[in-house]
Amino acid sequence: MKNYYKISEISKLYGIGPDSLRYYERLGILKPKRDTNGYRLYSLKELYKLNIIRDLRTLDFSMEQIKEYLDNQCIDNTLALLYEEQSLLHARIKKLKKREKIMKKRILDLTALSKVPAEAFQVKIYPERYCVQLSEYITRDEEMDFLIKKLHKKHENKIQDFGTQTIGAFFSMEDIYRGIPNVYTSVFFVLEQDSSNYDFVLPAGKYLSYYYRGNYEQNARYVHTALDYAEKKGLPPAGKPFEIYEIDNRDTMRPEEFLTQIQIPIS
């Protein structure tokens, strides 16, 4: 076995780019010698450090922390590092379990939503729903997508997972009454937990619910259908209609698979 290896050999063996190896050298972590042609030669004695660097980098230790450890490597420091690694791993496991729980719920929800009958009425009872909102006159799907992203950026610290976030929009009823579809006055997120920092509350109570599948160019007709049904059944609206995006372009690029729920608060 050789005592020294060139940078290309070390890079291939450890899967570490030459630039990273040079960076470790600039930090003083690796100290290769030079051959007569000026090429770097890495000794077997130092290569153990690359295993330590790789392991600690996967746990998001900074290079400054890693260098400090390698410069002062001893039993006490190794034990302290191991305890810190253990703590980081526990935090990561906790985060992964939380993520798994969110994904399990989304799988169940998406499976159930894909079987929801469209164009059927239900009266649902909801608790108070705390919401954040961006108000703007929206006439195109691209504008809606942009505002959703903008709202997400503003409140991403409150959102566990954007893929499972409940997103809704209030119709421009003036346009709806004129038969113009897919026009809105605001987009909103329903927060998963009560919050002291919100923009408005969807009141607790009864809501007339009506699902439709397909693109949003249908929604003016469906809002009229829902309002006509409410009038016939003696369910006077207690607020403005809005829609909730149950299955949208976060889940599929096929408009025929979209599922949207129109909700109208009723007395």
MARZA-822116 format. One line per 8 residues: their letters; for each residue x, y, z of N, C-alpha, C. Coordinates in nm, 4 decimals. Layout:
# residues N
a> X:Y:Z:X:Y:Z:X:Y:Z | ...
***
This chain:
# residues 267
mknyykis> 0.0841:-0.1195:0.0000:0.0000:0.0000:0.0000:0.0884:0.1256:0.0000 | 0.0476:0.2224:-0.0804:0.1256:0.3460:-0.0869:0.1085:0.4276:0.0407 | 0.2070:0.5100:0.0694:0.2006:0.5999:0.1841:0.1403:0.7355:0.1466 | 0.1461:0.7694:0.0176:0.0972:0.8987:-0.0274:0.0094:0.8818:-0.1516 | -0.0927:0.9682:-0.1605:-0.1862:0.9630:-0.2737:-0.2050:1.1028:-0.3317 | -0.2215:1.1075:-0.4650:-0.2441:1.2343:-0.5331:-0.3881:1.2817:-0.5103 | -0.4094:1.4118:-0.5374:-0.5410:1.4718:-0.5131:-0.6504:1.4032:-0.5955 | -0.6180:1.3617:-0.7187:-0.7169:1.2956:-0.8039:-0.7573:1.1604:-0.7455
eisklygi> -0.6639:1.0904:-0.6853:-0.6917:0.9602:-0.6257:-0.7788:0.9755:-0.5005 | -0.7466:1.0745:-0.4166:-0.8244:1.0987:-0.2951:-0.9655:1.1454:-0.3300 | -0.9739:1.2322:-0.4301:-1.1043:1.2833:-0.4731:-1.1942:1.1690:-0.5175 | -1.1395:1.0766:-0.5961:-1.2173:0.9620:-0.6450:-1.2526:0.8661:-0.5321 | -1.1586:0.8393:-0.4436:-1.1795:0.7428:-0.3358:-1.2861:0.7893:-0.2373 | -1.2840:0.9201:-0.2014:-1.3747:0.9714:-0.0988:-1.4974:1.0424:-0.1564 | -1.4992:1.0576:-0.2877:-1.6119:1.1283:-0.3473:-1.6144:1.2747:-0.3089 | -1.4960:1.3329:-0.2916:-1.4828:1.4739:-0.2528:-1.4122:1.5473:-0.3653
gpdslryy> -1.4685:1.6576:-0.4093:-1.4101:1.7327:-0.5190:-1.2743:1.7913:-0.4847 | -1.1878:1.8040:-0.5839:-1.0558:1.8653:-0.5602:-1.0644:2.0035:-0.4976 | -1.1669:2.0812:-0.5348:-1.1819:2.2155:-0.4764:-1.2033:2.2077:-0.3255 | -1.2811:2.1068:-0.2819:-1.3042:2.0899:-0.1377:-1.1757:2.0511:-0.0665 | -1.0979:1.9640:-0.1289:-0.9706:1.9238:-0.0686:-0.8760:2.0431:-0.0561 | -0.8748:2.1281:-0.1570:-0.7912:2.2489:-0.1499:-0.8420:2.3437:-0.0410 | -0.9754:2.3494:-0.0253:-1.0348:2.4340:0.0792:-0.9940:2.3840:0.2181 | -0.9976:2.2517:0.2374:-0.9545:2.1961:0.3658:-0.8075:2.2293:0.3922
erlgilkp> -0.7299:2.2334:0.2854:-0.5890:2.2690:0.3006:-0.5742:2.4151:0.3428 | -0.6560:2.5036:0.2814:-0.6477:2.6460:0.3176:-0.6874:2.6678:0.4635 | -0.7825:2.5847:0.5144:-0.8237:2.5950:0.6541:-0.7186:2.5384:0.7490 | -0.6240:2.4643:0.6933:-0.5212:2.4043:0.7773:-0.5602:2.2687:0.8328 | -0.6691:2.2118:0.7812:-0.7125:2.0799:0.8289:-0.6273:1.9711:0.7652 | -0.6054:1.9800:0.6352:-0.5164:1.8873:0.5654:-0.3868:1.9596:0.5308 | -0.2780:1.8855:0.5384:-0.1476:1.9460:0.5115:-0.0672:1.8552:0.4187 | -0.1065:1.8528:0.2902:-0.0336:1.7666:0.1962:0.1071:1.8202:0.1698
krdtngyr> 0.1946:1.7294:0.1368:0.3284:1.7735:0.0948:0.3300:1.7798:-0.0583 | 0.4358:1.8301:-0.1174:0.4478:1.8431:-0.2617:0.5589:1.7519:-0.3131 | 0.5338:1.6925:-0.4310:0.6415:1.6141:-0.4928:0.7306:1.7075:-0.5746 | 0.8244:1.6498:-0.6453:0.9207:1.7329:-0.7193:0.8539:1.8141:-0.8297 | 0.7359:1.7726:-0.8731:0.6633:1.8463:-0.9780:0.5610:1.9439:-0.9207 | 0.5542:1.9532:-0.7895:0.4612:2.0459:-0.7257:0.3232:1.9891:-0.7014 | 0.3030:1.8602:-0.7311:0.1728:1.7999:-0.7084:0.1528:1.7688:-0.5606 | 0.0285:1.7876:-0.5149:-0.0036:1.7578:-0.3751:-0.0016:1.6075:-0.3520
lyslkely> 0.0536:1.5687:-0.2386:0.0559:1.4280:-0.1978:-0.0021:1.4189:-0.0572 | -0.1069:1.3361:-0.0426:-0.1760:1.3229:0.0857:-0.1325:1.1936:0.1527 | -0.0943:1.2046:0.2798:-0.0463:1.0872:0.3525:-0.1630:1.0091:0.4119 | -0.1427:0.8794:0.4271:-0.2434:0.7946:0.4926:-0.2717:0.8433:0.6337 | -0.1715:0.9040:0.6953:-0.1846:0.9496:0.8332:-0.2952:1.0540:0.8477 | -0.3181:1.1340:0.7420:-0.4171:1.2414:0.7513:-0.5536:1.2045:0.6973 | -0.5629:1.0935:0.6252:-0.6880:1.0643:0.5553:-0.8040:1.0319:0.6489 | -0.7748:0.9913:0.7720:-0.8820:0.9629:0.8665:-0.9683:1.0865:0.8891
klniirdl> -0.9053:1.2045:0.8718:-0.9782:1.3289:0.8936:-1.0943:1.3435:0.7951 | -1.0787:1.2905:0.6742:-1.1842:1.3035:0.5732:-1.3102:1.2283:0.6153 | -1.2939:1.1153:0.6827:-1.4109:1.0424:0.7344:-1.4841:1.1249:0.8391 | -1.4077:1.1887:0.9267:-1.4675:1.2725:1.0310:-1.5394:1.3916:0.9682 | -1.4738:1.4558:0.8716:-1.5353:1.5709:0.8040:-1.6669:1.5304:0.7392 | -1.6652:1.4194:0.6676:-1.7861:1.3729:0.5972:-1.8994:1.3478:0.6957 | -1.8715:1.2781:0.8062:-1.9753:1.2453:0.9038:-2.0324:1.3701:0.9698 | -1.9447:1.4645:1.0058:-1.9909:1.5837:1.0755:-2.0628:1.6808:0.9819
rtldfsme> -2.0221:1.6828:0.8557:-2.0899:1.7705:0.7606:-2.2342:1.7252:0.7355 | -2.2585:1.5938:0.7402:-2.3955:1.5443:0.7220:-2.4860:1.5895:0.8360 | -2.4260:1.6254:0.9500:-2.5028:1.6755:1.0643:-2.4984:1.8275:1.0730 | -2.4523:1.8910:0.9649:-2.4524:2.0374:0.9535:-2.3543:2.1064:1.0484 | -2.2488:2.0353:1.0905:-2.1414:2.1023:1.1638:-2.0687:2.1938:1.0658 | -2.0311:2.3133:1.1109:-1.9562:2.4039:1.0247:-1.8114:2.3571:1.0148 | -1.7428:2.4028:0.9099:-1.6018:2.3661:0.8955:-1.5189:2.4234:1.0097 | -1.5612:2.5389:1.0630:-1.4891:2.5970:1.1768:-1.5000:2.5066:1.2994
qikeyldn> -1.6197:2.4504:1.3227:-1.6376:2.3578:1.4350:-1.5541:2.2318:1.4154 | -1.5535:2.1815:1.2926:-1.4788:2.0581:1.2631:-1.3288:2.0813:1.2818 | -1.2799:2.1950:1.2341:-1.1368:2.2245:1.2493:-1.0995:2.2350:1.3964 | -1.1839:2.3031:1.4736:-1.1548:2.3180:1.6168:-1.1474:2.1822:1.6846 | -1.2393:2.0918:1.6458:-1.2360:1.9581:1.7040:-1.1089:1.8833:1.6652 | -1.0755:1.8862:1.5355:-0.9571:1.8134:1.4887:-0.8286:1.8696:1.5483 | -0.8275:2.0008:1.5729:-0.7076:2.0626:1.6326:-0.6929:2.0271:1.7805 | -0.8027:1.9871:1.8433:-0.7995:1.9587:1.9880:-0.8609:1.8215:2.0172
qcidntla> -0.8301:1.7249:1.9335:-0.8916:1.5925:1.9454:-0.8370:1.5184:2.0673 | -0.9305:1.4820:2.1562:-0.8967:1.4037:2.2747:-1.0243:1.3353:2.3218 | -1.0136:1.2483:2.4205:-1.1298:1.1722:2.4667:-1.2419:1.2650:2.5119 | -1.2083:1.3655:2.5927:-1.3124:1.4565:2.6442:-1.3836:1.5287:2.5302 | -1.3056:1.5788:2.4339:-1.3672:1.6496:2.3217:-1.4467:1.5560:2.2318 | -1.3977:1.4330:2.2190:-1.4710:1.3358:2.1378:-1.6040:1.3018:2.2038 | -1.6034:1.2825:2.3359:-1.7285:1.2553:2.4068:-1.8254:1.3724:2.3935 | -1.7750:1.4941:2.4083:-1.8601:1.6125:2.3951:-1.9206:1.6185:2.2547
llyeeqsl> -1.8392:1.5855:2.1549:-1.8870:1.5863:2.0166:-1.9925:1.4781:1.9951 | -1.9695:1.3609:2.0531:-2.0657:1.2517:2.0385:-2.2006:1.2863:2.1014 | -2.1965:1.3515:2.2174:-2.3218:1.3942:2.2810:-2.3949:1.4963:2.1932 | -2.3158:1.5851:2.1323:-2.3783:1.6847:2.0441:-2.4364:1.6159:1.9205 | -2.3617:1.5205:1.8641:-2.4133:1.4435:1.7502:-2.5432:1.3729:1.7873 | -2.5442:1.3124:1.9054:-2.6632:1.2413:1.9513:-2.7826:1.3349:1.9610 | -2.7592:1.4531:2.0158:-2.8670:1.5509:2.0283:-2.9198:1.5937:1.8906 | -2.8283:1.6169:1.7976:-2.8682:1.6557:1.6623:-2.9462:1.5445:1.5923
lharikkl> -2.9020:1.4213:1.6139:-2.9717:1.3074:1.5525:-3.1130:1.2927:1.6090 | -3.1279:1.3108:1.7395:-3.2616:1.3038:1.8004:-3.3530:1.4109:1.7429 | -3.2979:1.5322:1.7265:-3.3773:1.6416:1.6691:-3.4162:1.6098:1.5250 | -3.3230:1.5494:1.4507:-3.3520:1.5157:1.3111:-3.4556:1.4041:1.3024 | -3.4445:1.3047:1.3911:-3.5426:1.1953:1.3937:-3.6818:1.2496:1.4256 | -3.6869:1.3420:1.5226:-3.8149:1.4038:1.5595:-3.8753:1.4782:1.4406 | -3.7903:1.5504:1.3690:-3.8370:1.6249:1.2519:-3.8855:1.5296:1.1428 | -3.8135:1.4199:1.1220:-3.8526:1.3222:1.0204:-3.9843:1.2537:1.0562
kkrekimk> -4.0027:1.2238:1.1849:-4.1278:1.1615:1.2275:-4.2456:1.2565:1.2063 | -4.2227:1.3852:1.2336:-4.3264:1.4856:1.2107:-4.3589:1.4937:1.0621 | -4.2547:1.4905:0.9792:-4.2734:1.4927:0.8342:-4.3498:1.3690:0.7870 | -4.3143:1.2535:0.8454:-4.3828:1.1292:0.8079:-4.5313:1.1374:0.8420 | -4.5628:1.1953:0.9581:-4.7019:1.2101:0.9999:-4.7792:1.2986:0.9017 | -4.7159:1.4076:0.8580:-4.7784:1.4972:0.7611:-4.8031:1.4241:0.6297 | -4.7045:1.3461:0.5848:-4.7188:1.2747:0.4584:-4.8271:1.1680:0.4665 | -4.8346:1.0974:0.5793:-4.9388:0.9957:0.5959:-5.0769:1.0588:0.5857
krildlta> -5.0926:1.1756:0.6505:-5.2208:1.2457:0.6457:-5.2532:1.2888:0.5039 | -5.1518:1.3408:0.4324:-5.1761:1.3864:0.2956:-5.2127:1.2691:0.2049 | -5.1503:1.1548:0.2244:-5.1833:1.0361:0.1449:-5.3289:0.9971:0.1674 | -5.3705:0.9945:0.2959:-5.5094:0.9598:0.3276:-5.6062:1.0632:0.2703 | -5.5713:1.1923:0.2868:-5.6590:1.2987:0.2375:-5.6716:1.2943:0.0859 | -5.5592:1.2796:0.0167:-5.5613:1.2812:-0.1292:-5.6356:1.1597:-0.1840 | -5.6177:1.0459:-0.1171:-5.6907:0.9251:-0.1584:-5.8412:0.9457:-0.1431 | -5.8817:1.0036:-0.0295:-6.0239:1.0286:-0.0048:-6.0792:1.1343:-0.1003
lskvpaea> -6.0028:1.2414:-0.1227:-6.0497:1.3497:-0.2092:-6.0668:1.3038:-0.3529 | -5.9819:1.2109:-0.3962:-5.9936:1.1629:-0.5341:-6.1244:1.0876:-0.5567 | -6.1919:1.0491:-0.4477:-6.3185:0.9748:-0.4580:-6.4402:1.0605:-0.4227 | -6.4188:1.1878:-0.3905:-6.5295:1.2754:-0.3525:-6.6227:1.2957:-0.4717 | -6.7536:1.2751:-0.4544:-6.8464:1.2989:-0.5662:-6.8577:1.4482:-0.5964 | -6.8456:1.4828:-0.7226:-6.8565:1.6232:-0.7631:-7.0022:1.6610:-0.7858 | -7.0276:1.7913:-0.7799:-7.1592:1.8488:-0.8081:-7.2683:1.7916:-0.7169 | -7.2318:1.7757:-0.5885:-7.3278:1.7327:-0.4861:-7.3181:1.8315:-0.3701
fqvkiype> -7.4316:1.8634:-0.3096:-7.4370:1.9633:-0.2025:-7.4297:1.8970:-0.0652 | -7.3637:1.9655:0.0260:-7.3585:1.9251:0.1660:-7.3622:2.0505:0.2519 | -7.4176:2.0373:0.3700:-7.4059:2.1427:0.4700:-7.3051:2.0945:0.5738 | -7.1963:2.1694:0.5895:-7.0895:2.1319:0.6811:-7.0807:2.2332:0.7952 | -7.0360:2.1850:0.9100:-7.0167:2.2724:1.0255:-6.8671:2.2833:1.0533 | -6.8184:2.4059:1.0609:-6.6764:2.4309:1.0830:-6.6564:2.5127:1.2110 | -6.5430:2.4912:1.2786:-6.5032:2.5820:1.3876:-6.4468:2.7103:1.3260 | -6.4082:2.8046:1.4099:-6.3402:2.9230:1.3585:-6.2131:2.8818:1.2856
rycvqlse> -6.1890:2.9465:1.1727:-6.0688:2.9183:1.0947:-5.9896:3.0488:1.0782 | -5.8695:3.0485:1.1376:-5.7846:3.1671:1.1331:-5.7055:3.1685:1.0018 | -5.7030:3.2823:0.9361:-5.6481:3.2902:0.8019:-5.5534:3.4086:0.7844 | -5.4581:3.3912:0.6926:-5.3760:3.5018:0.6444:-5.4119:3.5238:0.4981 | -5.3958:3.6476:0.4506:-5.4562:3.6833:0.3232:-5.3737:3.7884:0.2482 | -5.3800:3.7806:0.1153:-5.3318:3.8870:0.0284:-5.4480:3.9308:-0.0599 | -5.4770:4.0588:-0.0589:-5.5882:4.1109:-0.1381:-5.5351:4.1758:-0.2654 | -5.5890:4.1318:-0.3777:-5.5526:4.1872:-0.5074:-5.6531:4.1363:-0.6099
yitrdeem> -5.6778:4.2152:-0.7117:-5.7697:4.1745:-0.8171:-5.6971:4.0753:-0.9071 | -5.7462:3.9508:-0.9093:-5.6770:3.8405:-0.9761:-5.7620:3.7925:-1.0931 | -5.7033:3.7946:-1.2132:-5.7792:3.7573:-1.3330:-5.7181:3.6419:-1.4101 | -5.5990:3.5965:-1.3681:-5.5313:3.4894:-1.4410:-5.4748:3.3869:-1.3431 | -5.4648:3.2608:-1.3894:-5.4076:3.1555:-1.3053:-5.2638:3.1896:-1.2659 | -5.1883:3.2502:-1.3581:-5.0493:3.2841:-1.3297:-5.0408:3.3868:-1.2162 | -5.1347:3.4808:-1.2134:-5.1375:3.5793:-1.1047:-5.1694:3.5119:-0.9720 | -5.2622:3.4165:-0.9768:-5.2978:3.3431:-0.8554:-5.1769:3.2665:-0.8024
dflikklh> -5.1064:3.1961:-0.8906:-4.9892:3.1195:-0.8490:-4.8830:3.2105:-0.7881 | -4.8637:3.3284:-0.8470:-4.7633:3.4225:-0.7965:-4.8013:3.4724:-0.6576 | -4.9288:3.5071:-0.6373:-4.9723:3.5581:-0.5071:-4.9673:3.4495:-0.4004 | -4.9987:3.3264:-0.4387:-4.9884:3.2147:-0.3446:-4.8436:3.1999:-0.2971 | -4.7503:3.2073:-0.3915:-4.6085:3.1978:-0.3553:-4.5680:3.3144:-0.2662 | -4.6172:3.4335:-0.2978:-4.5854:3.5521:-0.2186:-4.6395:3.5388:-0.0769 | -4.7616:3.4876:-0.0645:-4.8220:3.4678:0.0673:-4.7468:3.3613:0.1456 | -4.7056:3.2556:0.0758:-4.6278:3.1500:0.1399:-4.4953:3.2039:0.1927
kkhenkiq> -4.4289:3.2853:0.1123:-4.3011:3.3426:0.1541:-4.3182:3.4273:0.2792 | -4.4280:3.5005:0.2863:-4.4530:3.5897:0.3995:-4.4802:3.5127:0.5278 | -4.5403:3.3947:0.5165:-4.5849:3.3221:0.6359:-4.5274:3.1803:0.6441 | -4.4146:3.1542:0.5790:-4.3636:3.0170:0.5734:-4.3264:2.9625:0.7117 | -4.3005:3.0505:0.8088:-4.2689:3.0032:0.9436:-4.3903:2.9417:1.0127 | -4.5113:2.9693:0.9624:-4.6332:2.9152:1.0229:-4.6834:2.7898:0.9509 | -4.6199:2.7553:0.8398:-4.6715:2.6495:0.7541:-4.5827:2.5267:0.7647 | -4.6407:2.4150:0.8079:-4.5636:2.2922:0.8252:-4.5195:2.2365:0.6902
dfgtqtig> -4.6111:2.2342:0.5948:-4.5808:2.1762:0.4643:-4.6696:2.2434:0.3604 | -4.6067:2.3057:0.2604:-4.6841:2.3792:0.1613:-4.7765:2.2866:0.0825 | -4.7322:2.1621:0.0609:-4.8142:2.0672:-0.0147:-4.9450:2.0326:0.0537 | -4.9501:2.0481:0.1862:-5.0724:2.0155:0.2599:-5.1462:2.1405:0.3064 | -5.0947:2.2579:0.2718:-5.1550:2.3830:0.3165:-5.2921:2.4036:0.2523 | -5.3925:2.4411:0.3343:-5.5258:2.4724:0.2827:-5.5236:2.6125:0.2235 | -5.5514:2.6202:0.0922:-5.5473:2.7464:0.0184:-5.6865:2.7757:-0.0359 | -5.7281:2.9016:-0.0230:-5.8576:2.9416:-0.0751:-5.8517:3.0780:-0.1391
affsmedi> -5.9618:3.1186:-0.2011:-5.9688:3.2502:-0.2643:-6.1132:3.2982:-0.2626 | -6.1303:3.4284:-0.2426:-6.2628:3.4892:-0.2482:-6.2908:3.5363:-0.3907 | -6.4112:3.5042:-0.4378:-6.4511:3.5440:-0.5718:-6.4739:3.6951:-0.5803 | -6.4533:3.7486:-0.6989:-6.5027:3.8823:-0.7301:-6.6493:3.8651:-0.7693 | -6.7378:3.8881:-0.6726:-6.8786:3.8596:-0.6973:-6.9381:3.9504:-0.8061 | -6.8839:4.0688:-0.8209:-6.9307:4.1564:-0.9287:-6.9107:4.0885:-1.0643 | -6.7936:4.0242:-1.0807:-6.7672:3.9527:-1.2065:-6.8494:3.8250:-1.2159 | -6.8636:3.7552:-1.1033:-6.9423:3.6323:-1.1030:-7.0856:3.6605:-1.1484
yrgipnvy> -7.1466:3.7677:-1.0967:-7.2841:3.8020:-1.1340:-7.2939:3.8386:-1.2818 | -7.1828:3.8831:-1.3397:-7.1811:3.9151:-1.4829:-7.1471:3.7930:-1.5669 | -7.1262:3.6777:-1.4988:-7.0956:3.5535:-1.5699:-6.9498:3.5382:-1.6076 | -6.8613:3.6192:-1.5473:-6.7179:3.6115:-1.5780:-6.6506:3.5198:-1.4749 | -6.5928:3.4075:-1.5178:-6.5347:3.3117:-1.4225:-6.3910:3.3451:-1.3858 | -6.3428:3.2765:-1.2818:-6.2001:3.2727:-1.2487:-6.1427:3.4110:-1.2192 | -6.2217:3.4929:-1.1488:-6.1762:3.6260:-1.1092:-6.1952:3.6385:-0.9581 | -6.0929:3.6908:-0.8890:-6.0921:3.6894:-0.7431:-6.0478:3.8242:-0.6878
tsvffvle> -6.0800:3.8439:-0.5603:-6.0376:3.9665:-0.4915:-5.9270:3.9398:-0.3894 | -5.9051:3.8135:-0.3541:-5.7968:3.7827:-0.2586:-5.7698:3.6334:-0.2579 | -5.6521:3.5986:-0.2085:-5.6150:3.4595:-0.1837:-5.5808:3.4482:-0.0357 | -5.6093:3.3322:0.0248:-5.5825:3.3166:0.1676:-5.5374:3.1754:0.2007 | -5.4693:3.1630:0.3143:-5.4325:3.0341:0.3727:-5.5095:3.0166:0.5026 | -5.5594:2.8970:0.5255:-5.6189:2.8630:0.6550:-5.5075:2.8073:0.7424 | -5.4790:2.8745:0.8530:-5.3715:2.8300:0.9418:-5.4136:2.7036:1.0151 | -5.3174:2.6149:1.0397:-5.3488:2.4865:1.1007:-5.3785:2.4983:1.2490
qdssnydf> -5.3263:2.6030:1.3129:-5.3506:2.6239:1.4549:-5.3947:2.7678:1.4780 | -5.4652:2.7888:1.5899:-5.5017:2.9255:1.6254:-5.3746:3.0104:1.6351 | -5.3858:3.1332:1.5912:-5.2677:3.2188:1.5884:-5.3050:3.3587:1.6326 | -5.2116:3.4236:1.7001:-5.2336:3.5624:1.7389:-5.2012:3.6564:1.6236 | -5.1418:3.6023:1.5200:-5.1026:3.6828:1.4039:-5.1774:3.6310:1.2817 | -5.2921:3.6892:1.2544:-5.3749:3.6476:1.1411:-5.4413:3.7708:1.0822 | -5.4999:3.7536:0.9636:-5.5620:3.8662:0.8939:-5.7136:3.8689:0.9087 | -5.7749:3.7522:0.9145:-5.9198:3.7469:0.9342:-5.9579:3.6066:0.9806
vlpagkyl> -6.0830:3.5918:1.0228:-6.1335:3.4635:1.0704:-6.2564:3.4241:0.9881 | -6.2561:3.3023:0.9374:-6.3784:3.2461:0.8821:-6.4630:3.2021:1.0010 | -6.5806:3.2605:1.0198:-6.6573:3.2354:1.1419:-6.6973:3.0887:1.1568 | -6.7112:3.0459:1.2811:-6.7645:2.9123:1.3078:-6.9098:2.9077:1.2627 | -6.9523:2.7910:1.2189:-7.0926:2.7774:1.1809:-7.1120:2.6900:1.0590 | -7.2272:2.7065:0.9960:-7.2662:2.6218:0.8837:-7.2216:2.6830:0.7508 | -7.1778:2.5933:0.6618:-7.1359:2.6334:0.5274:-7.1972:2.5369:0.4262 | -7.2545:2.5937:0.3213:-7.2996:2.5118:0.2091:-7.1772:2.4774:0.1251
syyyrgny> -7.1551:2.3499:0.1020:-7.0367:2.3013:0.0317:-7.0764:2.2393:-0.1017 | -6.9992:2.2716:-0.2041:-7.0263:2.2198:-0.3381:-6.8928:2.1975:-0.4089 | -6.8653:2.0723:-0.4465:-6.7399:2.0380:-0.5127:-6.7573:2.0373:-0.6644 | -6.6508:2.0783:-0.7338:-6.6497:2.0584:-0.8785:-6.5105:2.0147:-0.9223 | -6.5054:1.9415:-1.0311:-6.3790:1.8946:-1.0886:-6.3506:1.9693:-1.2186 | -6.2221:1.9810:-1.2508:-6.1837:2.0441:-1.3757:-6.1296:2.1836:-1.3547 | -6.1185:2.2579:-1.4652:-6.0556:2.3897:-1.4597:-6.1468:2.4934:-1.3947 | -6.0868:2.6077:-1.3662:-6.1564:2.7114:-1.2897:-6.2463:2.7993:-1.3762
eqnaryvh> -6.2457:2.7772:-1.5066:-6.3330:2.8546:-1.5949:-6.4798:2.8184:-1.5739 | -6.5039:2.7151:-1.4943:-6.6421:2.6731:-1.4668:-6.7020:2.7418:-1.3449 | -6.6185:2.8095:-1.2650:-6.6649:2.8431:-1.1303:-6.7768:2.9472:-1.1253 | -6.7865:3.0369:-1.2233:-6.8981:3.1329:-1.2216:-7.0304:3.0582:-1.2285 | -7.0373:2.9606:-1.3178:-7.1604:2.8813:-1.3320:-7.1909:2.8044:-1.2041 | -7.0861:2.7480:-1.1425:-7.1097:2.6679:-1.0228:-7.1469:2.7535:-0.9017 | -7.0921:2.8754:-0.8924:-7.1319:2.9640:-0.7840:-7.2801:2.9993:-0.7973 | -7.3251:3.0274:-0.9188:-7.4674:3.0548:-0.9423:-7.5524:2.9334:-0.9038
taldyaek> -7.5028:2.8141:-0.9397:-7.5753:2.6906:-0.9051:-7.5896:2.6772:-0.7540 | -7.4797:2.7043:-0.6806:-7.4823:2.6919:-0.5350:-7.5734:2.7968:-0.4726 | -7.5684:2.9199:-0.5227:-7.6546:3.0260:-0.4693:-7.8025:2.9966:-0.4968 | -7.8319:2.9448:-0.6139:-7.9709:2.9077:-0.6466:-8.0195:2.7961:-0.5543 | -7.9325:2.6990:-0.5273:-7.9688:2.5879:-0.4378:-7.9964:2.6415:-0.2974 | -7.9098:2.7312:-0.2489:-7.9278:2.7881:-0.1151:-8.0610:2.8618:-0.1049 | -8.0967:2.9344:-0.2088:-8.2239:3.0082:-0.2073:-8.3425:2.9129:-0.2052 | -8.3370:2.8086:-0.2869:-8.4469:2.7123:-0.2936:-8.4641:2.6368:-0.1613
kglppagk> -8.3545:2.6107:-0.0925:-8.3594:2.5329:0.0310:-8.3758:2.6215:0.1549 | -8.3929:2.7515:0.1349:-8.4096:2.8412:0.2492:-8.2856:2.8502:0.3345 | -8.1701:2.8614:0.2688:-8.0421:2.8707:0.3387:-7.9775:3.0043:0.3013 | -8.0219:3.1129:0.3634:-7.9720:3.2449:0.3236:-7.8227:3.2600:0.3509 | -7.7472:3.3089:0.2519:-7.6027:3.3308:0.2712:-7.5764:3.4295:0.3841 | -7.4722:3.4000:0.4618:-7.4326:3.4873:0.5727:-7.2971:3.5515:0.5467 | -7.2497:3.5389:0.4247:-7.1197:3.5948:0.3890:-7.0885:3.5659:0.2442 | -6.9696:3.6064:0.2015:-6.9320:3.5924:0.0608:-6.8873:3.4490:0.0288
pfeiyeid> -6.9211:3.3990:-0.0901:-6.8713:3.2673:-0.1324:-6.7202:3.2705:-0.1556 | -6.6576:3.1576:-0.1345:-6.5152:3.1421:-0.1652:-6.4910:2.9994:-0.2078 | -6.3722:2.9720:-0.2590:-6.3402:2.8336:-0.2955:-6.2113:2.7887:-0.2307 | -6.2055:2.6577:-0.2034:-6.0893:2.5929:-0.1427:-6.0305:2.4971:-0.2458 | -5.8983:2.5019:-0.2636:-5.8321:2.4175:-0.3629:-5.7893:2.2858:-0.2976 | -5.8741:2.1848:-0.3159:-5.8489:2.0546:-0.2523:-5.7433:1.9760:-0.3284 | -5.7559:1.9677:-0.4602:-5.6545:1.9068:-0.5466:-5.6255:2.0084:-0.6556 | -5.4980:2.0493:-0.6646:-5.4622:2.1508:-0.7634:-5.3253:2.1194:-0.8209
nrdtmrpe> -5.2565:2.2203:-0.8733:-5.1295:2.1924:-0.9399:-5.0169:2.1558:-0.8450 | -5.0411:2.1514:-0.7149:-4.9433:2.0929:-0.6232:-4.9455:1.9407:-0.6319 | -5.0565:1.8862:-0.6823:-5.0751:1.7412:-0.6859:-5.0774:1.6840:-0.8271 | -5.1216:1.7626:-0.9236:-5.1367:1.7115:-1.0594:-5.1300:1.8269:-1.1586 | -5.0828:1.7966:-1.2784:-5.0833:1.8956:-1.3861:-5.1995:1.8716:-1.4822 | -5.2870:1.7759:-1.4493:-5.4027:1.7470:-1.5332:-5.5243:1.8198:-1.4777 | -5.5723:1.9230:-1.5478:-5.6866:2.0001:-1.4965:-5.8091:1.9144:-1.4683 | -5.8271:1.8088:-1.5433:-5.9447:1.7242:-1.5202:-5.9406:1.6548:-1.3840
efltqiqi> -5.8212:1.6515:-1.3199:-5.8089:1.5899:-1.1881:-5.8216:1.6914:-1.0748 | -5.8277:1.8206:-1.1081:-5.8444:1.9220:-1.0042:-5.9761:1.9005:-0.9310 | -5.9749:1.9251:-0.8002:-6.0974:1.9216:-0.7200:-6.1035:2.0504:-0.6385 | -6.2111:2.1245:-0.6554:-6.2288:2.2537:-0.5874:-6.3602:2.2529:-0.5119 | -6.3560:2.3073:-0.3910:-6.4766:2.3142:-0.3085:-6.5221:2.4585:-0.2949 | -6.6448:2.4859:-0.3373:-6.7063:2.6153:-0.3131:-6.7758:2.6112:-0.1785 | -6.7513:2.7118:-0.0960:-6.8172:2.7213:0.0335:-6.8922:2.8548:0.0438 | -7.0130:2.8476:0.0982:-7.0933:2.9680:0.1222:-7.1400:2.9636:0.2669
pis> -7.0992:3.0607:0.3516:-7.1523:3.0631:0.4888:-7.3029:3.0889:0.4855 | -7.3765:3.0113:0.5652:-7.5228:3.0239:0.5649:-7.5734:3.0464:0.7049 | -7.6900:3.1125:0.7133:-7.7506:3.1398:0.8446:-7.8091:3.0111:0.8993
***
